[in-house]
């Protein structure tokens, strides 16, 4: 003979039957809101990354314009490097950290270095395919991060051709202070829960927030490195070098070949959910 259920158990079943569907419905709504917030966050991150790239390209285009004017100066066309020195110093005066201008020939010999006094013997330049590209195409190029042969510090260079009678006879290189790139991303950082970086063509950091001192010169985190060359721009969940889960976007520059990336901490979305 079946026992009749107690009143307490009956009430519990009634409450569970009423509340559990509501809980499930509420959980579904919360999840949908989370997914929408995630899509919105990815869109926001991508937009911020594009903004960084635009500011970076505009800055580099201005530098290329200034270097092109220098490369066309009368003193260089005459091979008068000491007469060119004052022009170079005037250009460099607008930048911090004592950058330099180097002029070399196709064989990799330095014929002028603004950071060294006249008459001083100059070491051979580090062989770089980007410089050879200048002689082959007659167009500006932007280098990967490398260690300068004279400065002995990590640098990137912007290189433009020096023409004589329509032929490229020298390349003129300028190493913009890394502080310029650091300033760009610090000004573009929306909040403390963001990670921003600028990478060279091989995925090596040369500007970053947070922790630039410990990350400049290092490759992107493995999770970002695995996806950042898959497309011109993209989005992905990644883990930062500090171990923070991020919603990340990256954009490749058509001008420089450098890569901008930005990520917002995923906990910013998960915590409210």
ROTI-132015 format. One line per 4 residues: number of its first residue (from 1); their letters; for each residue x, y, z of N, C-alpha, C. Coordinates in nm, 3 decimals. Example, Ala and Ser with C-alpha at 12.3 -4.5 7.8 and 13.67 -1.06 7.14 Angstrom:
! ROTI-132015
1) as) 1.319:-0.569:0.780:1.230:-0.450:0.780:1.320:-0.330:0.780 | 1.285:-0.225:0.708:1.367:-0.106:0.714:1.290:0.003:0.787
***
This chain:
! ROTI-132015
1) xxxx) 0.085:-0.118:0.000:0.000:0.000:0.000:0.090:0.125:0.000 | 0.066:0.213:-0.095:0.152:0.330:-0.106:0.123:0.428:0.007 | 0.231:0.481:0.059:0.217:0.582:0.163:0.181:0.716:0.101 | 0.097:0.786:0.164:0.066:0.920:0.117:0.182:1.013:0.151
5) xxxx) 0.213:1.106:0.062:0.323:1.199:0.085:0.287:1.296:0.196 | 0.390:1.329:0.274:0.366:1.426:0.381:0.336:1.563:0.323 | 0.272:1.644:0.400:0.239:1.779:0.356:0.365:1.859:0.326 | 0.468:1.842:0.409:0.592:1.916:0.388:0.656:1.879:0.255
9) xxxx) 0.659:1.748:0.224:0.720:1.703:0.099:0.640:1.752:-0.020 | 0.506:1.748:-0.005:0.423:1.798:-0.114:0.449:1.946:-0.142 | 0.462:2.023:-0.034:0.491:2.166:-0.051:0.627:2.188:-0.117 | 0.725:2.106:-0.077:0.859:2.119:-0.136:0.856:2.091:-0.286
13) xxxx) 0.782:1.986:-0.324:0.771:1.952:-0.466:0.701:2.064:-0.542 | 0.598:2.120:-0.482:0.526:2.229:-0.546:0.615:2.351:-0.567 | 0.692:2.385:-0.461:0.783:2.500:-0.473:0.890:2.475:-0.577 | 0.948:2.352:-0.575:1.053:2.320:-0.672:0.998:2.325:-0.813
17) xxxx) 0.880:2.273:-0.832:0.822:2.273:-0.965:0.792:2.412:-1.016 | 0.770:2.504:-0.922:0.743:2.643:-0.961:0.871:2.723:-0.982 | 0.968:2.704:-0.893:1.088:2.788:-0.892:1.193:2.743:-0.993 | 1.213:2.612:-1.007:1.321:2.564:-1.093:1.308:2.612:-1.238
21) xxxx) 1.190:2.608:-1.298:1.181:2.665:-1.434:1.215:2.813:-1.440 | 1.177:2.887:-1.333:1.211:3.029:-1.330:1.362:3.050:-1.321 | 1.427:2.963:-1.240:1.573:2.972:-1.227:1.639:2.943:-1.361 | 1.591:2.837:-1.429:1.646:2.804:-1.560:1.626:2.915:-1.660
25) xxxx) 1.507:2.975:-1.658:1.477:3.084:-1.749:1.568:3.204:-1.721 | 1.584:3.235:-1.591:1.671:3.347:-1.553:1.815:3.321:-1.592 | 1.860:3.194:-1.575:1.997:3.160:-1.612:2.017:3.177:-1.763 | 1.918:3.139:-1.841:1.928:3.154:-1.986:1.937:3.301:-2.025
29) xxxx) 1.859:3.385:-1.958:1.863:3.529:-1.986:2.000:3.586:-1.951 | 2.053:3.547:-1.834:2.185:3.595:-1.792:2.290:3.554:-1.894 | 2.282:3.428:-1.941:2.380:3.378:-2.038:2.370:3.455:-2.169 | 2.248:3.479:-2.214:2.231:3.556:-2.338:2.287:3.696:-2.325
33) xxxx) 2.265:3.758:-2.209:2.320:3.892:-2.186:2.473:3.887:-2.185 | 2.527:3.782:-2.124:2.672:3.767:-2.120:2.729:3.754:-2.262 | 2.664:3.671:-2.344:2.710:3.652:-2.481:2.702:3.783:-2.561 | 2.595:3.859:-2.539:2.582:3.987:-2.608:2.688:4.085:-2.560
37) xxxx) 2.711:4.086:-2.428:2.817:4.173:-2.374:2.953:4.134:-2.431 | 2.974:4.004:-2.449:3.100:3.956:-2.505:3.116:4.005:-2.649 | 3.010:3.993:-2.729:3.016:4.041:-2.868:3.042:4.192:-2.871 | 2.973:4.263:-2.782:2.994:4.409:-2.776:3.137:4.442:-2.736
41) xxxx) 3.191:4.363:-2.642:3.329:4.387:-2.596:3.428:4.361:-2.708 | 3.410:4.253:-2.784:3.499:4.224:-2.896:3.495:4.337:-2.998 | 3.373:4.388:-3.026:3.361:4.499:-3.122:3.432:4.623:-3.070 | 3.419:4.648:-2.941:3.485:4.764:-2.882:3.637:4.749:-2.886
45) xxxx) 3.686:4.628:-2.857:3.830:4.604:-2.859:3.885:4.621:-3.001 | 3.814:4.569:-3.100:3.859:4.582:-3.238:3.862:4.729:-3.280 | 3.760:4.804:-3.241:3.757:4.946:-3.276:3.873:5.021:-3.212 | 3.904:4.988:-3.086:4.016:5.052:-3.018:4.148:5.015:-3.085
49) xxxx) 4.161:4.889:-3.128:4.283:4.845:-3.195:4.301:4.917:-3.327 | 4.193:4.933:-3.401:4.201:5.009:-3.527:4.242:5.154:-3.502 | 4.194:5.211:-3.394:4.231:5.349:-3.361:4.380:5.360:-3.333 | 4.434:5.263:-3.259:4.578:5.263:-3.232:4.656:5.257:-3.364
53) xxxx) 4.610:5.170:-3.454:4.680:5.154:-3.580:4.675:5.282:-3.663 | 4.561:5.349:-3.663:4.549:5.474:-3.738:4.643:5.581:-3.684 | 4.649:5.594:-3.551:4.738:5.693:-3.490:4.883:5.659:-3.521 | 4.917:5.531:-3.512:5.054:5.487:-3.540:5.091:5.515:-3.686
57) xxxx) 5.002:5.482:-3.778:5.030:5.506:-3.920:5.046:5.654:-3.950 | 4.961:5.736:-3.888:4.971:5.880:-3.910:5.105:5.934:-3.860 | 5.148:5.886:-3.745:5.278:5.928:-3.689:5.393:5.887:-3.781 | 5.387:5.764:-3.831:5.495:5.714:-3.917:5.495:5.783:-4.053
61) xxxx) 5.376:5.815:-4.104:5.370:5.885:-4.232:5.433:6.024:-4.220 | 5.414:6.089:-4.107:5.478:6.218:-4.084:5.629:6.206:-4.080 | 5.679:6.100:-4.017:5.824:6.079:-4.011:5.879:6.051:-4.150 | 5.809:5.969:-4.227:5.854:5.939:-4.364:5.862:6.068:-4.446
65) xxxx) 5.764:6.154:-4.430:5.765:6.281:-4.505:5.886:6.365:-4.470 | 5.917:6.374:-4.340:6.034:6.451:-4.297:6.164:6.391:-4.347 | 6.175:6.258:-4.341:6.297:6.192:-4.389:6.313:6.207:-4.539 | 6.204:6.204:-4.612:6.210:6.218:-4.757:6.263:6.356:-4.795
69) xxxx) 6.221:6.458:-4.719:6.275:6.593:-4.743:6.425:6.595:-4.717 | 6.469:6.532:-4.608:6.612:6.526:-4.578:6.688:6.454:-4.688 | 6.632:6.344:-4.735:6.700:6.263:-4.837:6.716:6.340:-4.968 | 6.632:6.439:-4.990:6.641:6.518:-5.113:6.720:6.646:-5.099
73) xxxx) 6.789:6.663:-4.986:6.862:6.788:-4.964:6.980:6.803:-5.060 | 7.015:6.926:-5.088:7.124:6.954:-5.182:7.257:6.898:-5.132 | 7.280:6.905:-5.001:7.408:6.857:-4.948:7.425:6.708:-4.975 | 7.320:6.631:-4.962:7.332:6.488:-4.991:7.351:6.463:-5.139
77) xxxx) 7.284:6.540:-5.222:7.300:6.520:-5.366:7.443:6.547:-5.410 | 7.515:6.631:-5.332:7.656:6.659:-5.362:7.751:6.564:-5.289 | 7.697:6.479:-5.201:7.781:6.392:-5.120:7.850:6.465:-5.007 | 7.797:6.581:-4.968:7.854:6.663:-4.861:7.788:6.623:-4.729
81) xxxx) 7.843:6.520:-4.665:7.780:6.466:-4.544:7.793:6.560:-4.425 | 7.903:6.633:-4.418:7.918:6.725:-4.306:7.826:6.846:-4.324 | 7.804:6.887:-4.445:7.706:6.992:-4.467:7.564:6.944:-4.435 | 7.543:6.814:-4.451:7.412:6.754:-4.419:7.390:6.744:-4.268
85) xxxx) 7.498:6.742:-4.190:7.486:6.715:-4.046:7.394:6.816:-3.977 | 7.403:6.942:-4.011:7.320:7.043:-3.945:7.172:7.022:-3.978 | 7.143:6.978:-4.100:7.005:6.949:-4.138:6.952:6.831:-4.056 | 7.037:6.731:-4.040:6.997:6.613:-3.964:6.971:6.649:-3.818
89) xxxx) 7.058:6.731:-3.760:7.041:6.770:-3.620:6.911:6.848:-3.599 | 6.876:6.931:-3.693:6.752:7.008:-3.682:6.631:6.916:-3.684 | 6.637:6.812:-3.765:6.527:6.715:-3.769:6.520:6.637:-3.637 | 6.635:6.594:-3.587:6.639:6.511:-3.466:6.601:6.588:-3.340
93) xxxx) 6.614:6.718:-3.343:6.588:6.800:-3.223:6.444:6.790:-3.176 | 6.353:6.748:-3.262:6.212:6.739:-3.223:6.177:6.609:-3.152 | 6.276:6.520:-3.135:6.251:6.390:-3.075:6.330:6.373:-2.945 | 6.277:6.297:-2.849:6.349:6.271:-2.724:6.449:6.157:-2.741
97) xxxx) 6.529:6.137:-2.638:6.617:6.020:-2.626:6.729:6.013:-2.729 | 6.767:6.123:-2.789:6.883:6.130:-2.878:6.884:6.020:-2.984 | 6.783:6.017:-3.071:6.787:5.920:-3.181:6.893:5.960:-3.283 | 6.910:5.880:-3.385:7.014:5.909:-3.482:6.965:5.888:-3.625
101) xxxx) 7.038:5.947:-3.717:7.017:5.924:-3.859:7.145:5.860:-3.914 | 7.126:5.752:-3.987:7.239:5.679:-4.044:7.219:5.671:-4.195 | 7.326:5.694:-4.269:7.323:5.680:-4.414:7.423:5.572:-4.452 | 7.379:5.480:-4.537:7.467:5.371:-4.579:7.457:5.345:-4.728
105) xxxx) 7.556:5.275:-4.779:7.553:5.238:-4.920:7.498:5.096:-4.935 | 7.492:5.052:-5.057:7.429:4.922:-5.085:7.510:4.806:-5.029 | 7.639:4.827:-5.008:7.725:4.722:-4.952:7.716:4.712:-4.800 | 7.636:4.797:-4.738:7.620:4.791:-4.593:7.718:4.876:-4.515
109) xxxx) 7.793:4.961:-4.584:7.887:5.049:-4.514:7.816:5.176:-4.468 | 7.845:5.217:-4.346:7.795:5.345:-4.299:7.882:5.457:-4.356 | 7.817:5.555:-4.416:7.892:5.670:-4.466:7.863:5.794:-4.382 | 7.762:5.785:-4.297:7.728:5.897:-4.209:7.649:5.842:-4.091
113) xxxx) 7.681:5.893:-3.972:7.606:5.858:-3.852:7.600:5.983:-3.764 | 7.481:6.035:-3.743:7.467:6.161:-3.671:7.510:6.151:-3.525 | 7.515:6.029:-3.471:7.552:6.013:-3.331:7.703:6.003:-3.310 | 7.781:6.007:-3.419:7.927:5.995:-3.409:7.992:6.119:-3.470
117) xxxx) 8.104:6.163:-3.412:8.171:6.285:-3.463:8.231:6.262:-3.600 | 8.253:6.371:-3.674:8.314:6.360:-3.808:8.450:6.292:-3.802 | 8.475:6.205:-3.898:8.605:6.140:-3.908:8.617:6.012:-3.831 | 8.524:5.982:-3.741:8.532:5.858:-3.664:8.496:5.740:-3.753
121) xxxx) 8.575:5.632:-3.739:8.548:5.511:-3.817:8.415:5.450:-3.770 | 8.334:5.411:-3.864:8.203:5.357:-3.833:8.199:5.208:-3.863 | 8.137:5.128:-3.775:8.132:4.984:-3.797:8.037:4.949:-3.911 | 8.052:4.830:-3.969:7.957:4.786:-4.071:7.816:4.778:-4.012
125) xxxx) 7.718:4.798:-4.094:7.580:4.793:-4.047:7.534:4.647:-4.037 | 7.440:4.625:-3.947:7.379:4.493:-3.937:7.304:4.466:-4.067 | 7.329:4.350:-4.126:7.262:4.317:-4.252:7.112:4.302:-4.228 | 7.033:4.375:-4.306:6.888:4.368:-4.291:6.822:4.369:-4.428
129) xxxx) 6.728:4.275:-4.447:6.658:4.265:-4.575:6.578:4.392:-4.604 | 6.532:4.461:-4.496:6.451:4.580:-4.518:6.530:4.688:-4.592 | 6.659:4.703:-4.562:6.741:4.803:-4.632:6.759:4.764:-4.779 | 6.781:4.636:-4.804:6.796:4.590:-4.942:6.669:4.620:-5.022
133) xxxx) 6.556:4.612:-4.954:6.428:4.640:-5.020:6.422:4.785:-5.067 | 6.483:4.875:-4.991:6.486:5.016:-5.030:6.559:5.032:-5.163 | 6.674:4.966:-5.177:6.750:4.978:-5.301:6.678:4.911:-5.418 | 6.605:4.805:-5.389:6.535:4.732:-5.496:6.410:4.805:-5.544
137) xxxx) 6.338:4.870:-5.451:6.208:4.928:-5.486:6.207:5.079:-5.488 | 6.303:5.143:-5.419:6.302:5.289:-5.409:6.190:5.341:-5.321 | 6.140:5.256:-5.230:6.029:5.295:-5.143:6.071:5.284:-4.996 | 6.006:5.360:-4.906:6.038:5.351:-4.763:6.005:5.213:-4.708
141) xxxx) 6.081:5.171:-4.608:6.053:5.045:-4.538:6.065:5.067:-4.388 | 6.002:4.975:-4.315:5.999:4.979:-4.169:6.055:4.847:-4.118 | 6.150:4.855:-4.028:6.223:4.735:-3.987:6.152:4.659:-3.876 | 6.203:4.540:-3.852:6.172:4.466:-3.731:6.253:4.525:-3.616
145) xxxx) 6.225:4.483:-3.493:6.305:4.524:-3.378:6.440:4.452:-3.385 | 6.549:4.528:-3.368:6.682:4.468:-3.368:6.773:4.553:-3.281 | 6.895:4.506:-3.259:6.993:4.579:-3.178:7.083:4.659:-3.270 | 7.090:4.791:-3.249:7.170:4.878:-3.334:7.319:4.850:-3.321
149) xxxx) 7.392:4.857:-3.433:7.534:4.824:-3.430:7.617:4.930:-3.358 | 7.570:5.054:-3.356:7.641:5.162:-3.285:7.576:5.190:-3.150 | 7.444:5.201:-3.147:7.375:5.234:-3.022:7.373:5.116:-2.925 | 7.380:4.993:-2.978:7.377:4.871:-2.897:7.253:4.863:-2.809
153) xxxx) 7.140:4.907:-2.862:7.012:4.900:-2.791:6.903:4.859:-2.888 | 6.792:4.808:-2.837:6.683:4.767:-2.927:6.625:4.888:-2.998 | 6.611:4.878:-3.129:6.555:4.987:-3.208:6.471:4.930:-3.322 | 6.383:5.014:-3.373:6.324:4.991:-3.506:6.366:5.109:-3.591
157) xxxx) 6.371:5.089:-3.721:6.413:5.197:-3.808:6.310:5.223:-3.918 | 6.306:5.348:-3.959:6.231:5.390:-4.077:6.336:5.431:-4.180 | 6.333:5.369:-4.296:6.438:5.390:-4.395:6.379:5.440:-4.526 | 6.440:5.545:-4.581:6.394:5.599:-4.710:6.513:5.601:-4.806
161) xxxx) 6.485:5.601:-4.936:6.594:5.602:-5.034:6.651:5.743:-5.055 | 6.779:5.748:-5.090:6.844:5.871:-5.134:6.876:5.853:-5.282 | 6.814:5.935:-5.365:6.831:5.923:-5.510:6.938:6.018:-5.563 | 7.004:5.975:-5.668:7.092:6.063:-5.745:7.073:6.026:-5.892
165) xxxx) 7.026:6.122:-5.969:6.996:6.098:-6.111:6.900:5.981:-6.130 | 6.800:5.973:-6.039:6.698:5.871:-6.050:6.737:5.733:-6.001 | 6.858:5.721:-5.948:6.907:5.591:-5.899:6.925:5.600:-5.748 | 6.889:5.492:-5.677:6.908:5.489:-5.532:7.055:5.465:-5.503
169) xxxx) 7.120:5.563:-5.441:7.263:5.551:-5.411:7.289:5.524:-5.263 | 7.200:5.568:-5.177:7.213:5.545:-5.034:7.075:5.514:-4.976 | 7.079:5.457:-4.856:6.956:5.452:-4.776:6.976:5.537:-4.652 | 6.872:5.608:-4.613:6.876:5.697:-4.497:6.782:5.640:-4.392
173) xxxx) 6.837:5.605:-4.276:6.758:5.540:-4.171:6.750:5.626:-4.047 | 6.635:5.620:-3.985:6.609:5.693:-3.860:6.549:5.594:-3.760 | 6.598:5.600:-3.637:6.545:5.511:-3.533:6.455:5.591:-3.439 | 6.326:5.597:-3.467:6.237:5.673:-3.379:6.241:5.618:-3.237
177) xxxx) 6.249:5.705:-3.137:6.254:5.657:-2.999:6.134:5.568:-2.967 | 6.160:5.457:-2.898:6.050:5.367:-2.861:5.950:5.438:-2.771 | 5.992:5.548:-2.710:5.901:5.628:-2.627:5.782:5.679:-2.708 | 5.803:5.704:-2.837:5.693:5.750:-2.923:5.581:5.647:-2.926
181) xxxx) 5.619:5.521:-2.945:5.520:5.414:-2.954:5.455:5.387:-2.818 | 5.535:5.398:-2.714:5.481:5.379:-2.580:5.377:5.488:-2.549 | 5.407:5.610:-2.589:5.314:5.720:-2.566:5.182:5.697:-2.641 | 5.191:5.647:-2.762:5.071:5.624:-2.842:4.976:5.528:-2.770
185) xxxx) 5.027:5.416:-2.722:4.936:5.318:-2.662:4.890:5.362:-2.522 | 4.975:5.437:-2.452:4.931:5.486:-2.321:4.817:5.586:-2.336 | 4.823:5.667:-2.440:4.716:5.764:-2.464:4.588:5.697:-2.515 | 4.602:5.580:-2.576:4.487:5.509:-2.630:4.427:5.408:-2.532
189) xxxx) 4.488:5.390:-2.418:4.442:5.289:-2.322:4.312:5.334:-2.255 | 4.201:5.259:-2.272:4.072:5.301:-2.216:4.060:5.285:-2.065 | 4.133:5.188:-2.006:4.119:5.165:-1.863:4.224:5.067:-1.813 | 4.224:5.044:-1.682:4.326:4.960:-1.621:4.310:4.813:-1.654
193) xxxx) 4.194:4.772:-1.702:4.171:4.631:-1.734:4.208:4.598:-1.879 | 4.282:4.688:-1.945:4.322:4.669:-2.084:4.471:4.638:-2.094 | 4.506:4.558:-2.194:4.645:4.533:-2.233:4.661:4.574:-2.379 | 4.759:4.662:-2.408:4.783:4.712:-2.543:4.928:4.686:-2.582
197) xxxx) 4.949:4.652:-2.709:5.084:4.624:-2.756:5.101:4.667:-2.901 | 5.226:4.698:-2.937:5.265:4.713:-3.076:5.376:4.613:-3.102 | 5.360:4.532:-3.208:5.456:4.429:-3.242:5.519:4.458:-3.378 | 5.641:4.406:-3.397:5.700:4.416:-3.530:5.645:4.305:-3.620
201) xxxx) 5.700:4.292:-3.738:5.647:4.197:-3.836:5.663:4.052:-3.794 | 5.749:4.027:-3.694:5.769:3.891:-3.646:5.698:3.863:-3.513 | 5.617:3.958:-3.469:5.541:3.937:-3.346:5.619:3.966:-3.219 | 5.719:4.054:-3.228:5.800:4.091:-3.111:5.754:4.228:-3.061
205) xxxx) 5.729:4.237:-2.931:5.684:4.361:-2.868:5.789:4.470:-2.877 | 5.747:4.593:-2.912:5.837:4.706:-2.889:5.765:4.824:-2.823 | 5.641:4.802:-2.783:5.570:4.898:-2.696:5.456:4.821:-2.632 | 5.431:4.846:-2.502:5.328:4.768:-2.434:5.288:4.833:-2.303
209) xxxx) 5.160:4.819:-2.271:5.111:4.843:-2.137:5.017:4.726:-2.103 | 5.032:4.670:-1.981:5.123:4.711:-1.874:5.262:4.647:-1.892 | 5.350:4.679:-1.797:5.480:4.614:-1.783:5.567:4.622:-1.908 | 5.591:4.741:-1.962:5.677:4.749:-2.081:5.820:4.706:-2.053
213) xxxx) 5.872:4.735:-1.934:6.011:4.701:-1.903:6.037:4.551:-1.912 | 5.937:4.472:-1.874:5.957:4.327:-1.874:5.911:4.256:-1.999 | 5.853:4.330:-2.095:5.795:4.263:-2.212:5.849:4.313:-2.346 | 5.903:4.434:-2.353:5.958:4.484:-2.479:6.076:4.395:-2.519
217) xxxx) 6.075:4.351:-2.642:6.177:4.258:-2.690:6.135:4.113:-2.683 | 6.018:4.086:-2.623:5.966:3.949:-2.615:5.856:3.927:-2.719 | 5.840:3.802:-2.759:5.731:3.769:-2.849:5.597:3.784:-2.778 | 5.491:3.793:-2.858:5.356:3.792:-2.804:5.334:3.662:-2.726
221) xxxx) 5.236:3.664:-2.638:5.203:3.543:-2.563:5.171:3.430:-2.661 | 5.194:3.305:-2.625:5.171:3.194:-2.719:5.031:3.192:-2.778 | 4.929:3.223:-2.697:4.792:3.219:-2.747:4.765:3.327:-2.850 | 4.826:3.446:-2.833:4.810:3.552:-2.932:4.897:3.525:-3.054
225) xxxx) 5.020:3.480:-3.031:5.112:3.452:-3.142:5.052:3.348:-3.237 | 4.975:3.255:-3.182:4.919:3.147:-3.263:4.813:3.195:-3.361 | 4.754:3.313:-3.336:4.644:3.359:-3.423:4.675:3.490:-3.496 | 4.777:3.564:-3.452:4.794:3.700:-3.502:4.842:3.707:-3.647
229) xxxx) 4.888:3.595:-3.703:4.931:3.595:-3.843:4.831:3.524:-3.933 | 4.714:3.492:-3.879:4.614:3.418:-3.956:4.531:3.507:-4.047 | 4.532:3.638:-4.023:4.451:3.731:-4.102:4.506:3.871:-4.083 | 4.459:3.964:-4.168:4.499:4.103:-4.154:4.451:4.163:-4.024
233) xxxx) 4.330:4.125:-3.982:4.280:4.162:-3.851:4.193:4.050:-3.799 | 4.181:4.042:-3.667:4.102:3.933:-3.610:4.078:3.951:-3.463 | 4.001:3.857:-3.408:3.964:3.859:-3.267:3.979:3.719:-3.210 | 4.016:3.712:-3.082:4.033:3.581:-3.020:4.041:3.596:-2.868
237) xxxx) 4.005:3.490:-2.797:4.038:3.483:-2.655:4.186:3.448:-2.643 | 4.258:3.522:-2.563:4.400:3.495:-2.542:4.432:3.505:-2.393 | 4.554:3.466:-2.360:4.606:3.482:-2.225:4.731:3.567:-2.233 | 4.737:3.675:-2.156:4.849:3.768:-2.162:4.975:3.706:-2.103
241) xxxx) 5.087:3.775:-2.121:5.213:3.730:-2.063:5.207:3.727:-1.911 | 5.113:3.802:-1.853:5.095:3.802:-1.706:4.995:3.696:-1.661 | 4.938:3.619:-1.756:4.844:3.514:-1.721:4.700:3.559:-1.711 | 4.666:3.678:-1.764:4.531:3.732:-1.758:4.453:3.688:-1.883
245) xxxx) 4.332:3.636:-1.864:4.247:3.598:-1.977:4.190:3.725:-2.040 | 4.208:3.736:-2.172:4.170:3.858:-2.244:4.079:3.827:-2.362 | 3.994:3.924:-2.395:3.927:3.927:-2.524:4.010:4.021:-2.611 | 4.074:3.968:-2.713:4.180:4.039:-2.784:4.145:4.059:-2.931
249) xxxx) 4.190:4.172:-2.986:4.183:4.199:-3.130:4.321:4.243:-3.177 | 4.351:4.214:-3.304:4.479:4.256:-3.363:4.454:4.310:-3.502 | 4.540:4.404:-3.545:4.529:4.467:-3.677:4.669:4.484:-3.734 | 4.690:4.439:-3.859:4.816:4.459:-3.929:4.811:4.590:-4.008
253) xxxx) 4.921:4.663:-4.007:4.928:4.789:-4.080:4.975:4.765:-4.224 | 4.902:4.820:-4.320:4.946:4.813:-4.459:5.069:4.900:-4.483 | 5.084:5.006:-4.404:5.196:5.098:-4.423:5.326:5.039:-4.370 | 5.326:4.994:-4.245:5.450:4.954:-4.177:5.470:4.804:-4.170
257) xxxx) 5.362:4.727:-4.174:5.372:4.583:-4.148:5.370:4.551:-4.000 | 5.374:4.653:-3.915:5.366:4.629:-3.772:5.223:4.592:-3.730 | 5.210:4.536:-3.612:5.083:4.481:-3.567:5.044:4.547:-3.435 | 4.925:4.602:-3.431:4.870:4.656:-3.306:4.774:4.553:-3.248
261) xxxx) 4.774:4.541:-3.116:4.684:4.448:-3.049:4.633:4.510:-2.921 | 4.508:4.479:-2.888:4.447:4.529:-2.765:4.360:4.419:-2.707 | 4.354:4.413:-2.575:4.270:4.313:-2.510:4.212:4.368:-2.381 | 4.088:4.329:-2.352:4.024:4.365:-2.227:4.011:4.239:-2.141
265) xxxx) 4.034:4.253:-2.013:4.027:4.139:-1.922:3.888:4.076:-1.926 | 3.882:3.945:-1.948:3.753:3.877:-1.959:3.677:3.882:-1.826 | 3.748:3.893:-1.717:3.681:3.898:-1.587:3.589:4.021:-1.575 | 3.618:4.122:-1.656:3.533:4.242:-1.656:3.390:4.206:-1.697
269) xxxx) 3.378:4.105:-1.785:3.245:4.060:-1.829:3.191:3.949:-1.740 | 3.279:3.858:-1.699:3.235:3.740:-1.624:3.185:3.777:-1.486 | 3.253:3.872:-1.421:3.218:3.905:-1.283:3.071:3.947:-1.267 | 3.020:4.041:-1.348:2.878:4.078:-1.334:2.785:3.961:-1.363
273) x) 2.821:3.878:-1.464:2.735:3.763:-1.495:2.731:3.666:-1.379
***
